[in-house]
Amino acid sequence: MSLEAFTSCDSASGAPRHVYAFNAISLWPTRPVVRKNTTMSNLAPLQLPRTKARSIFQVVGSIGFTIIGLLMVVSCVVSQSFEPIPFIIGLLAVVVFGFFGFLSVRMLLRPALVIDDRGIWDNTSGLSVGFIPWEQTLGFQPAKVLFNDFVAVFWADEQWAWAHMGSTTRLMNRLNRSMTPVGPISADFLKMTGSQLALMLLAQRRQRRPELPEVPGMPATAS
């Protein structure tokens, strides 16, 4: 909620006076706006690497199941008595685990998170939006989904998030829409919990862009 000033006349003397009014609309910007008078911080960019052991285990596991599925497909094709059910199971294994293996390798070659004065560069999972400007965030909240540890983003404009996803990421988010928030940031492969990550992101936002509004009820963070 922002404070705006306008001029009116005093009813008794007729002298001009300044009246201040709250503008609730400006608290919820629909597009990222970089203000010309914005002062960037002196904080260096922050990189959060992913845990190598778990990431490599995921890649190896995906490759292993892909190979098993491929062997099932080949076995059914060369067999004299074709079995459709093993063939379909093997084909699904190749497609699904091959896809997740590709995503895992791609993510392994990049930092999980990069945080700077412009925003967050999210590469934590297949649901990641990618670059998230601070102007499009209003807060962060931990979210536990089954065995996955996420951070939900309070979006200034949720449609912005959908519009800036790649086609594969958009499909993944739609498939998981009933369980996960839109464009969540994953803590599964980081050396911290979702609760710790949410507090860290909130603190970074406040330190780097203190002029930006946030949703009510966000917890206190160290300055």
ZIHU-V920500 format. One record per run of one state. SS is the DSSP state (h for helix, s for strand, l for the rest). FROM is the first residue (numbers start at 1). LEN is the number of residues. If there is no record, write none. Layout:
BEGIN
SS|FROM|LEN ; SS|FROM|LEN
END
This chain:
BEGIN
l|1|1 ; s|2|8 ; l|10|6 ; s|16|8 ; l|24|1 ; h|25|3 ; l|28|18 ; s|46|3 ; l|49|3 ; h|52|27 ; l|79|5 ; h|84|25 ; l|109|4 ; s|113|3 ; l|116|3 ; s|119|4 ; l|123|8 ; s|131|3 ; h|134|3 ; s|137|9 ; l|146|2 ; s|148|8 ; l|156|2 ; h|158|6 ; l|164|3 ; h|167|9 ; l|176|9 ; s|185|2 ; l|187|7 ; h|194|15 ; l|209|15
END
